């Protein structure tokens, strides 16, 4: 069985926004890292932005972790935004039709891996 690797960066220096940037694979073995980042840093009323641009693979457990993050954000009176991954990973969202349940945002101007802009849009395609 293949064990994926996931790197997680958390920027919680800009309340009411929490930005999490992910790089690598979100799968059965790494989804708990995403859950820990969300649970450990998310606060009531925050906008949580998860940047998926450097994610190279996602499976059903990764998708479930993102759905869970969205439910937790809403339950806390906040919102979840996703910065779209590359086309191969985005195809998994489209195949499962989960691309329709998330709010997608563009990365902020000049940000290689930082905060996201607040412009909401459906996933391209």
N, CA, C and O atoms as a GROMACS GRO file, in nm:
protein
  500
    1UNK      N    1   0.084  -0.118   0.000
    1UNK     CA    2   0.000   0.000   0.000
    1UNK      C    3   0.088   0.124   0.000
    1UNK      O    4   0.187   0.130   0.073
    2UNK      N    5   0.053   0.221  -0.080
    2UNK     CA    6   0.128   0.346  -0.095
    2UNK      C    7   0.095   0.440   0.022
    2UNK      O    8  -0.022   0.463   0.052
    3UNK      N    9   0.198   0.493   0.085
    3UNK     CA   10   0.176   0.590   0.192
    3UNK      C   11   0.207   0.729   0.138
    3UNK      O   12   0.320   0.756   0.096
    4UNK      N   13   0.108   0.815   0.138
    4UNK     CA   14   0.125   0.950   0.087
    4UNK      C   15   0.194   1.040   0.187
    4UNK      O   16   0.208   1.007   0.304
    5UNK      N   17   0.236   1.155   0.137
    5UNK     CA   18   0.298   1.257   0.221
    5UNK      C   19   0.221   1.386   0.204
    5UNK      O   20   0.182   1.421   0.092
    6UNK      N   21   0.199   1.457   0.313
    6UNK     CA   22   0.127   1.583   0.308
    6UNK      C   23   0.201   1.682   0.396
    6UNK      O   24   0.234   1.654   0.511
    7UNK      N   25   0.225   1.800   0.339
    7UNK     CA   26   0.280   1.910   0.417
    7UNK      C   27   0.168   2.011   0.440
    7UNK      O   28   0.088   2.039   0.351
    8UNK      N   29   0.164   2.065   0.562
    8UNK     CA   30   0.057   2.157   0.601
    8UNK      C   31   0.120   2.284   0.658
    8UNK      O   32   0.203   2.278   0.749
    9UNK      N   33   0.079   2.399   0.604
    9UNK     CA   34   0.119   2.529   0.658
    9UNK      C   35  -0.006   2.599   0.704
    9UNK      O   36  -0.106   2.602   0.633
   10UNK      N   37  -0.002   2.656   0.824
   10UNK     CA   38  -0.117   2.726   0.880
   10UNK      C   39  -0.080   2.871   0.906
   10UNK      O   40   0.022   2.900   0.969
   11UNK      N   41  -0.162   2.962   0.856
   11UNK     CA   42  -0.146   3.106   0.880
   11UNK      C   43  -0.271   3.154   0.951
   11UNK      O   44  -0.375   3.176   0.889
   12UNK      N   45  -0.259   3.171   1.083
   12UNK     CA   46  -0.373   3.220   1.160
   12UNK      C   47  -0.344   3.358   1.218
   12UNK      O   48  -0.400   3.396   1.321
   13UNK      N   49  -0.254   3.432   1.152
   13UNK     CA   50  -0.215   3.565   1.198
   13UNK      C   51  -0.308   3.675   1.150
   13UNK      O   52  -0.286   3.792   1.182
   14UNK      N   53  -0.413   3.639   1.075
   14UNK     CA   54  -0.500   3.740   1.016
   14UNK      C   55  -0.648   3.714   1.047
   14UNK      O   56  -0.727   3.694   0.955
   15UNK      N   57  -0.687   3.714   1.176
   15UNK     CA   58  -0.828   3.694   1.207
   15UNK      C   59  -0.911   3.801   1.138
   15UNK      O   60  -0.864   3.915   1.131
   16UNK      N   61  -1.028   3.774   1.088
   16UNK     CA   62  -1.104   3.651   1.107
   16UNK      C   63  -1.079   3.546   0.999
   16UNK      O   64  -1.167   3.465   0.971
   17UNK      N   65  -0.960   3.548   0.937
   17UNK     CA   66  -0.930   3.450   0.832
   17UNK      C   67  -0.826   3.350   0.881
   17UNK      O   68  -0.730   3.385   0.950
   18UNK      N   69  -0.847   3.226   0.844
   18UNK     CA   70  -0.750   3.121   0.869
   18UNK      C   71  -0.715   3.061   0.734
   18UNK      O   72  -0.802   3.016   0.661
   19UNK      N   73  -0.586   3.061   0.703
   19UNK     CA   74  -0.540   3.007   0.575
   19UNK      C   75  -0.456   2.883   0.599
   19UNK      O   76  -0.360   2.885   0.677
   20UNK      N   77  -0.493   2.776   0.530
   20UNK     CA   78  -0.418   2.651   0.538
   20UNK      C   79  -0.373   2.617   0.397
   20UNK      O   80  -0.454   2.610   0.305
   21UNK      N   81  -0.243   2.595   0.381
   21UNK     CA   82  -0.189   2.556   0.251
   21UNK      C   83  -0.142   2.411   0.261
   21UNK      O   84  -0.072   2.374   0.355
   22UNK      N   85  -0.182   2.331   0.163
   22UNK     CA   86  -0.148   2.190   0.161
   22UNK      C   87  -0.060   2.158   0.040
   22UNK      O   88  -0.078   2.217  -0.067
   23UNK      N   89   0.033   2.065   0.058
   23UNK     CA   90   0.115   2.019  -0.054
   23UNK      C   91   0.136   1.870  -0.039
   23UNK      O   92   0.173   1.821   0.068
   24UNK      N   93   0.112   1.797  -0.147
   24UNK     CA   94   0.131   1.652  -0.145
   24UNK      C   95   0.000   1.580  -0.167
   24UNK      O   96  -0.083   1.620  -0.249
   25UNK      N   97  -0.018   1.472  -0.092
   25UNK     CA   98  -0.132   1.383  -0.112
   25UNK      C   99  -0.225   1.385   0.010
   25UNK      O  100  -0.180   1.378   0.124
   26UNK      N  101  -0.356   1.396  -0.018
   26UNK     CA  102  -0.455   1.388   0.089
   26UNK      C  103  -0.526   1.254   0.071
   26UNK      O  104  -0.608   1.237  -0.019
   27UNK      N  105  -0.494   1.160   0.159
   27UNK     CA  106  -0.548   1.025   0.146
   27UNK      C  107  -0.573   0.966   0.285
   27UNK      O  108  -0.569   1.037   0.385
   28UNK      N  109  -0.599   0.839   0.289
   28UNK     CA  110  -0.629   0.770   0.415
   28UNK      C  111  -0.523   0.797   0.521
   28UNK      O  112  -0.556   0.819   0.638
   29UNK      N  113  -0.398   0.796   0.481
   29UNK     CA  114  -0.290   0.815   0.578
   29UNK      C  115  -0.265   0.958   0.619
   29UNK      O  116  -0.213   0.983   0.728
   30UNK      N  117  -0.302   1.054   0.534
   30UNK     CA  118  -0.268   1.194   0.563
   30UNK      C  119  -0.389   1.281   0.599
   30UNK      O  120  -0.371   1.391   0.651
   31UNK      N  121  -0.510   1.235   0.573
   31UNK     CA  122  -0.630   1.314   0.604
   31UNK      C  123  -0.634   1.358   0.751
   31UNK      O  124  -0.680   1.468   0.779
   32UNK      N  125  -0.586   1.275   0.846
   32UNK     CA  126  -0.586   1.322   0.985
   32UNK      C  127  -0.504   1.449   1.008
   32UNK      O  128  -0.536   1.527   1.098
   33UNK      N  129  -0.400   1.472   0.928
   33UNK     CA  130  -0.322   1.596   0.940
   33UNK      C  131  -0.409   1.717   0.907
   33UNK      O  132  -0.400   1.820   0.974
   34UNK      N  133  -0.492   1.705   0.804
   34UNK     CA  134  -0.583   1.813   0.768
   34UNK      C  135  -0.685   1.835   0.879
   34UNK      O  136  -0.712   1.949   0.917
   35UNK      N  137  -0.741   1.726   0.932
   35UNK     CA  138  -0.838   1.737   1.041
   35UNK      C  139  -0.776   1.806   1.162
   35UNK      O  140  -0.840   1.891   1.224
   36UNK      N  141  -0.652   1.770   1.196
   36UNK     CA  142  -0.584   1.831   1.310
   36UNK      C  143  -0.562   1.980   1.289
   36UNK      O  144  -0.579   2.059   1.381
   37UNK      N  145  -0.524   2.019   1.168
   37UNK     CA  146  -0.501   2.161   1.139
   37UNK      C  147  -0.630   2.240   1.153
   37UNK      O  148  -0.630   2.349   1.211
   38UNK      N  149  -0.739   2.186   1.100
   38UNK     CA  150  -0.867   2.255   1.110
   38UNK      C  151  -0.914   2.261   1.256
   38UNK      O  152  -0.951   2.367   1.305
   39UNK      N  153  -0.912   2.148   1.323
   39UNK     CA  154  -0.960   2.144   1.461
   39UNK      C  155  -0.873   2.227   1.555
   39UNK      O  156  -0.923   2.287   1.650
   40UNK      N  157  -0.743   2.230   1.529
   40UNK     CA  158  -0.652   2.300   1.617
   40UNK      C  159  -0.648   2.450   1.599
   40UNK      O  160  -0.603   2.522   1.689
   41UNK      N  161  -0.695   2.500   1.485
   41UNK     CA  162  -0.680   2.642   1.457
   41UNK      C  163  -0.810   2.716   1.425
   41UNK      O  164  -0.818   2.837   1.444
   42UNK      N  165  -0.912   2.646   1.378
   42UNK     CA  166  -1.036   2.714   1.336
   42UNK      C  167  -1.109   2.770   1.458
   42UNK      O  168  -1.116   2.707   1.564
   43UNK      N  169  -1.163   2.890   1.440
   43UNK     CA  170  -1.236   2.958   1.546
   43UNK      C  171  -1.374   2.998   1.496
   43UNK      O  172  -1.399   3.001   1.376
   44UNK      N  173  -1.462   3.029   1.588
   44UNK     CA  174  -1.598   3.070   1.556
   44UNK      C  175  -1.597   3.193   1.465
   44UNK      O  176  -1.526   3.290   1.488
   45UNK      N  177  -1.679   3.185   1.360
   45UNK     CA  178  -1.698   3.297   1.270
   45UNK      C  179  -1.588   3.320   1.168
   45UNK      O  180  -1.594   3.416   1.091
   46UNK      N  181  -1.489   3.234   1.165
   46UNK     CA  182  -1.378   3.253   1.072
   46UNK      C  183  -1.412   3.210   0.930
   46UNK      O  184  -1.496   3.123   0.908
   47UNK      N  185  -1.344   3.274   0.836
   47UNK     CA  186  -1.340   3.222   0.699
   47UNK      C  187  -1.215   3.137   0.689
   47UNK      O  188  -1.104   3.187   0.706
   48UNK      N  189  -1.234   3.012   0.662
   48UNK     CA  190  -1.125   2.916   0.648
   48UNK      C  191  -1.097   2.897   0.499
   48UNK      O  192  -1.186   2.857   0.424
   49UNK      N  193  -0.975   2.926   0.458
   49UNK     CA  194  -0.936   2.906   0.319
   49UNK      C  195  -0.831   2.796   0.314
   49UNK      O  196  -0.727   2.805   0.380
   50UNK      N  197  -0.858   2.693   0.235
   50UNK     CA  198  -0.764   2.584   0.218
   50UNK      C  199  -0.712   2.590   0.075
   50UNK      O  200  -0.788   2.577  -0.021
   51UNK      N  201  -0.582   2.609   0.062
   51UNK     CA  202  -0.516   2.622  -0.067
   51UNK      C  203  -0.471   2.482  -0.113
   51UNK      O  204  -0.386   2.420  -0.051
   52UNK      N  205  -0.531   2.437  -0.221
   52UNK     CA  206  -0.504   2.302  -0.273
   52UNK      C  207  -0.413   2.302  -0.396
   52UNK      O  208  -0.397   2.198  -0.460
   53UNK      N  209  -0.353   2.415  -0.430
   53UNK     CA  210  -0.276   2.424  -0.554
   53UNK      C  211  -0.160   2.327  -0.561
   53UNK      O  212  -0.121   2.286  -0.670
   54UNK      N  213  -0.103   2.290  -0.447
   54UNK     CA  214   0.012   2.199  -0.447
   54UNK      C  215  -0.026   2.055  -0.412
   54UNK      O  216   0.062   1.972  -0.388
   55UNK      N  217  -0.156   2.027  -0.408
   55UNK     CA  218  -0.201   1.890  -0.383
   55UNK      C  219  -0.188   1.810  -0.513
   55UNK      O  220  -0.234   1.854  -0.618
   56UNK      N  221  -0.125   1.695  -0.504
   56UNK     CA  222  -0.099   1.613  -0.622
   56UNK      C  223  -0.192   1.493  -0.633
   56UNK      O  224  -0.200   1.430  -0.738
   57UNK      N  225  -0.263   1.460  -0.524
   57UNK     CA  226  -0.351   1.343  -0.522
   57UNK      C  227  -0.452   1.361  -0.411
   57UNK      O  228  -0.420   1.415  -0.305
   58UNK      N  229  -0.575   1.316  -0.434
   58UNK     CA  230  -0.676   1.314  -0.329
   58UNK      C  231  -0.764   1.191  -0.350
   58UNK      O  232  -0.802   1.160  -0.462
   59UNK      N  233  -0.795   1.121  -0.241
   59UNK     CA  234  -0.885   1.006  -0.250
   59UNK      C  235  -1.012   1.037  -0.169
   59UNK      O  236  -1.033   1.150  -0.126
   60UNK      N  237  -1.095   0.936  -0.150
   60UNK     CA  238  -1.223   0.958  -0.083
   60UNK      C  239  -1.206   1.007   0.060
   60UNK      O  240  -1.289   1.084   0.108
   61UNK      N  241  -1.102   0.965   0.128
   61UNK     CA  242  -1.078   1.011   0.264
   61UNK      C  243  -1.038   1.159   0.266
   61UNK      O  244  -1.073   1.233   0.357
   62UNK      N  245  -0.963   1.200   0.165
   62UNK     CA  246  -0.928   1.340   0.153
   62UNK      C  247  -1.050   1.426   0.125
   62UNK      O  248  -1.067   1.533   0.183
   63UNK      N  249  -1.135   1.378   0.035
   63UNK     CA  250  -1.260   1.450   0.006
   63UNK      C  251  -1.346   1.458   0.132
   63UNK      O  252  -1.404   1.563   0.161
   64UNK      N  253  -1.354   1.348   0.205
   64UNK     CA  254  -1.434   1.346   0.328
   64UNK      C  255  -1.379   1.446   0.430
   64UNK      O  256  -1.457   1.511   0.500
   65UNK      N  257  -1.248   1.459   0.438
   65UNK     CA  258  -1.188   1.554   0.532
   65UNK      C  259  -1.225   1.698   0.495
   65UNK      O  260  -1.247   1.781   0.583
   66UNK      N  261  -1.231   1.727   0.365
   66UNK     CA  262  -1.268   1.861   0.320
   66UNK      C  263  -1.417   1.887   0.344
   66UNK      O  264  -1.455   1.998   0.384
   67UNK      N  265  -1.501   1.788   0.321
   67UNK     CA  266  -1.644   1.802   0.350
   67UNK      C  267  -1.663   1.825   0.500
   67UNK      O  268  -1.742   1.910   0.540
   68UNK      N  269  -1.592   1.751   0.580
   68UNK     CA  270  -1.598   1.768   0.726
   68UNK      C  271  -1.554   1.909   0.765
   68UNK      O  272  -1.618   1.973   0.849
   69UNK      N  273  -1.447   1.959   0.703
   69UNK     CA  274  -1.400   2.094   0.734
   69UNK      C  275  -1.507   2.197   0.700
   69UNK      O  276  -1.526   2.294   0.773
   70UNK      N  277  -1.577   2.175   0.590
   70UNK     CA  278  -1.684   2.267   0.553
   70UNK      C  279  -1.797   2.263   0.656
   70UNK      O  280  -1.847   2.368   0.697
   71UNK      N  281  -1.837   2.144   0.697
   71UNK     CA  282  -1.944   2.131   0.796
   71UNK      C  283  -1.905   2.198   0.928
   71UNK      O  284  -1.986   2.265   0.991
   72UNK      N  285  -1.780   2.180   0.968
   72UNK     CA  286  -1.734   2.240   1.094
   72UNK      C  287  -1.729   2.392   1.083
   72UNK      O  288  -1.765   2.461   1.178
   73UNK      N  289  -1.687   2.444   0.968
   73UNK     CA  290  -1.683   2.590   0.950
   73UNK      C  291  -1.824   2.647   0.959
   73UNK      O  292  -1.846   2.748   1.027
   74UNK      N  293  -1.918   2.585   0.892
   74UNK     CA  294  -2.056   2.632   0.893
   74UNK      C  295  -2.114   2.622   1.034
   74UNK      O  296  -2.183   2.714   1.079
   75UNK      N  297  -2.088   2.512   1.104
   75UNK     CA  298  -2.139   2.494   1.239
   75UNK      C  299  -2.086   2.601   1.335
   75UNK      O  300  -2.150   2.634   1.434
   76UNK      N  301  -1.967   2.654   1.304
   76UNK     CA  302  -1.906   2.758   1.388
   76UNK      C  303  -1.941   2.898   1.339
   76UNK      O  304  -1.886   2.997   1.388
   77UNK      N  305  -2.033   2.907   1.244
   77UNK     CA  306  -2.073   3.038   1.193
   77UNK      C  307  -1.975   3.097   1.094
   77UNK      O  308  -1.977   3.218   1.069
   78UNK      N  309  -1.891   3.014   1.037
   78UNK     CA  310  -1.792   3.060   0.941
   78UNK      C  311  -1.818   3.007   0.802
   78UNK      O  312  -1.928   2.962   0.770
   79UNK      N  313  -1.714   3.012   0.720
   79UNK     CA  314  -1.723   2.964   0.582
   79UNK      C  315  -1.594   2.893   0.546
   79UNK      O  316  -1.489   2.916   0.606
   80UNK      N  317  -1.604   2.807   0.447
   80UNK     CA  318  -1.486   2.740   0.392
   80UNK      C  319  -1.472   2.780   0.247
   80UNK      O  320  -1.566   2.770   0.169
   81UNK      N  321  -1.352   2.825   0.211
   81UNK     CA  322  -1.317   2.852   0.071
   81UNK      C  323  -1.205   2.758   0.032
   81UNK      O  324  -1.118   2.726   0.114
   82UNK      N  325  -1.207   2.714  -0.092
   82UNK     CA  326  -1.098   2.632  -0.145
   82UNK      C  327  -1.033   2.704  -0.262
   82UNK      O  328  -1.102   2.760  -0.347
   83UNK      N  329  -0.900   2.701  -0.265
   83UNK     CA  330  -0.826   2.745  -0.382
   83UNK      C  331  -0.804   2.621  -0.466
   83UNK      O  332  -0.750   2.521  -0.419
   84UNK      N  333  -0.849   2.627  -0.591
   84UNK     CA  334  -0.855   2.508  -0.677
   84UNK      C  335  -0.719   2.444  -0.700
   84UNK      O  336  -0.618   2.512  -0.717
   85UNK      N  337  -0.718   2.311  -0.698
   85UNK     CA  338  -0.596   2.235  -0.730
   85UNK      C  339  -0.576   2.228  -0.881
   85UNK      O  340  -0.653   2.286  -0.958
   86UNK      N  341  -0.471   2.158  -0.921
   86UNK     CA  342  -0.450   2.141  -1.066
   86UNK      C  343  -0.561   2.054  -1.125
   86UNK      O  344  -0.640   1.994  -1.052
   87UNK      N  345  -0.566   2.050  -1.254
   87UNK     CA  346  -0.677   1.984  -1.325
   87UNK      C  347  -0.693   1.836  -1.289
   87UNK      O  348  -0.806   1.787  -1.280
   88UNK      N  349  -0.584   1.764  -1.268
   88UNK     CA  350  -0.594   1.621  -1.236
   88UNK      C  351  -0.666   1.599  -1.104
   88UNK      O  352  -0.748   1.508  -1.092
   89UNK      N  353  -0.635   1.681  -1.006
   89UNK     CA  354  -0.699   1.668  -0.874
   89UNK      C  355  -0.841   1.724  -0.880
   89UNK      O  356  -0.932   1.667  -0.820
   90UNK      N  357  -0.859   1.835  -0.949
   90UNK     CA  358  -0.993   1.894  -0.963
   90UNK      C  359  -1.089   1.796  -1.032
   90UNK      O  360  -1.209   1.798  -1.005
   91UNK      N  361  -1.036   1.712  -1.119
   91UNK     CA  362  -1.120   1.613  -1.188
   91UNK      C  363  -1.187   1.518  -1.088
   91UNK      O  364  -1.298   1.472  -1.113
   92UNK      N  365  -1.122   1.489  -0.976
   92UNK     CA  366  -1.181   1.402  -0.874
   92UNK      C  367  -1.301   1.472  -0.811
   92UNK      O  368  -1.403   1.409  -0.786
   93UNK      N  369  -1.289   1.602  -0.786
   93UNK     CA  370  -1.403   1.679  -0.732
   93UNK      C  371  -1.519   1.676  -0.832
   93UNK      O  372  -1.634   1.659  -0.793
   94UNK      N  373  -1.487   1.694  -0.959
   94UNK     CA  374  -1.593   1.695  -1.062
   94UNK      C  375  -1.658   1.559  -1.076
   94UNK      O  376  -1.781   1.549  -1.088
   95UNK      N  377  -1.578   1.454  -1.076
   95UNK     CA  378  -1.630   1.319  -1.091
   95UNK      C  379  -1.729   1.285  -0.980
   95UNK      O  380  -1.830   1.220  -1.004
   96UNK      N  381  -1.700   1.330  -0.860
   96UNK     CA  382  -1.787   1.303  -0.745
   96UNK      C  383  -1.893   1.412  -0.726
   96UNK      O  384  -1.977   1.403  -0.637
   97UNK      N  385  -1.888   1.513  -0.811
   97UNK     CA  386  -1.977   1.630  -0.806
   97UNK      C  387  -1.961   1.713  -0.679
   97UNK      O  388  -2.046   1.797  -0.648
   98UNK      N  389  -1.854   1.691  -0.607
   98UNK     CA  390  -1.827   1.771  -0.488
   98UNK      C  391  -1.778   1.911  -0.525
   98UNK      O  392  -1.777   2.001  -0.441
   99UNK      N  393  -1.738   1.930  -0.650
   99UNK     CA  394  -1.699   2.065  -0.693
   99UNK      C  395  -1.815   2.163  -0.677
   99UNK      O  396  -1.793   2.284  -0.667
  100UNK      N  397  -1.937   2.112  -0.674
  100UNK     CA  398  -2.056   2.197  -0.664
  100UNK      C  399  -2.089   2.241  -0.522
  100UNK      O  400  -2.166   2.336  -0.504
  101UNK      N  401  -2.033   2.176  -0.422
  101UNK     CA  402  -2.070   2.210  -0.285
  101UNK      C  403  -1.973   2.306  -0.218
  101UNK      O  404  -2.002   2.360  -0.112
  102UNK      N  405  -1.857   2.329  -0.280
  102UNK     CA  406  -1.757   2.416  -0.220
  102UNK      C  407  -1.757   2.554  -0.285
  102UNK      O  408  -1.796   2.569  -0.401
  103UNK      N  409  -1.713   2.654  -0.208
  103UNK     CA  410  -1.690   2.787  -0.262
  103UNK      C  411  -1.544   2.794  -0.304
  103UNK      O  412  -1.453   2.777  -0.222
  104UNK      N  413  -1.522   2.820  -0.432
  104UNK     CA  414  -1.386   2.823  -0.488
  104UNK      C  415  -1.341   2.967  -0.501
  104UNK      O  416  -1.418   3.052  -0.545
  105UNK      N  417  -1.218   2.994  -0.465
  105UNK     CA  418  -1.162   3.128  -0.474
  105UNK      C  419  -1.031   3.125  -0.552
  105UNK      O  420  -0.964   3.022  -0.561
  106UNK      N  421  -0.997   3.240  -0.608
  106UNK     CA  422  -0.869   3.254  -0.677
  106UNK      C  423  -0.763   3.290  -0.573
  106UNK      O  424  -0.794   3.350  -0.471
  107UNK      N  425  -0.638   3.252  -0.600
  107UNK     CA  426  -0.531   3.294  -0.509
  107UNK      C  427  -0.515   3.445  -0.515
  107UNK      O  428  -0.540   3.507  -0.618
  108UNK      N  429  -0.472   3.503  -0.404
  108UNK     CA  430  -0.451   3.648  -0.399
  108UNK      C  431  -0.338   3.686  -0.494
  108UNK      O  432  -0.246   3.607  -0.517
  109UNK      N  433  -0.346   3.806  -0.549
  109UNK     CA  434  -0.243   3.856  -0.639
  109UNK      C  435  -0.107   3.852  -0.570
  109UNK      O  436  -0.092   3.897  -0.456
  110UNK      N  437  -0.009   3.799  -0.641
  110UNK     CA  438   0.128   3.798  -0.590
  110UNK      C  439   0.155   3.697  -0.481
  110UNK      O  440   0.264   3.695  -0.426
  111UNK      N  441   0.060   3.613  -0.450
  111UNK     CA  442   0.078   3.514  -0.344
  111UNK      C  443   0.112   3.380  -0.406
  111UNK      O  444   0.030   3.318  -0.474
  112UNK      N  445   0.233   3.334  -0.383
  112UNK     CA  446   0.273   3.204  -0.436
  112UNK      C  447   0.209   3.091  -0.357
  112UNK      O  448   0.177   2.987  -0.414
  113UNK      N  449   0.190   3.110  -0.229
  113UNK     CA  450   0.130   3.005  -0.149
  113UNK      C  451   0.063   3.060  -0.025
  113UNK      O  452   0.049   2.988   0.074
  114UNK      N  453   0.023   3.184  -0.029
  114UNK     CA  454  -0.033   3.246   0.090
  114UNK      C  455  -0.183   3.257   0.087
  114UNK      O  456  -0.253   3.166   0.042
  115UNK      N  457  -0.231   3.368   0.135
  115UNK     CA  458  -0.375   3.391   0.148
  115UNK      C  459  -0.444   3.395   0.013
  115UNK      O  460  -0.380   3.418  -0.090
  116UNK      N  461  -0.572   3.372   0.015
  116UNK     CA  462  -0.650   3.372  -0.108
  116UNK      C  463  -0.736   3.496  -0.115
  116UNK      O  464  -0.774   3.554  -0.013
  117UNK      N  465  -0.766   3.537  -0.236
  117UNK     CA  466  -0.858   3.647  -0.257
  117UNK      C  467  -0.998   3.598  -0.224
  117UNK      O  468  -1.022   3.478  -0.212
  118UNK      N  469  -1.090   3.691  -0.210
  118UNK     CA  470  -1.224   3.651  -0.168
  118UNK      C  471  -1.323   3.638  -0.283
  118UNK      O  472  -1.443   3.623  -0.260
  119UNK      N  473  -1.275   3.645  -0.405
  119UNK     CA  474  -1.365   3.633  -0.520
  119UNK      C  475  -1.411   3.488  -0.530
  119UNK      O  476  -1.330   3.397  -0.549
  120UNK      N  477  -1.542   3.468  -0.517
  120UNK     CA  478  -1.597   3.333  -0.524
  120UNK      C  479  -1.634   3.301  -0.667
  120UNK      O  480  -1.684   3.387  -0.740
  121UNK      N  481  -1.611   3.177  -0.706
  121UNK     CA  482  -1.648   3.134  -0.839
  121UNK      C  483  -1.662   2.984  -0.842
  121UNK      O  484  -1.599   2.914  -0.762
  122UNK      N  485  -1.745   2.932  -0.932
  122UNK     CA  486  -1.752   2.787  -0.945
  122UNK      C  487  -1.623   2.735  -1.005
  122UNK      O  488  -1.551   2.808  -1.073
  123UNK      N  489  -1.594   2.609  -0.981
  123UNK     CA  490  -1.477   2.548  -1.041
  123UNK      C  491  -1.490   2.552  -1.192
  123UNK      O  492  -1.598   2.526  -1.246
  124UNK      N  493  -1.382   2.584  -1.258
  124UNK     CA  494  -1.385   2.593  -1.404
  124UNK      C  495  -1.417   2.459  -1.466
  124UNK      O  496  -1.379   2.354  -1.414
  125UNK      N  497  -1.486   2.464  -1.576
  125UNK     CA  498  -1.506   2.339  -1.646
  125UNK      C  499  -1.645   2.316  -1.676
  125UNK      O  500  -1.679   2.214  -1.736
   0.00000   0.00000   0.00000
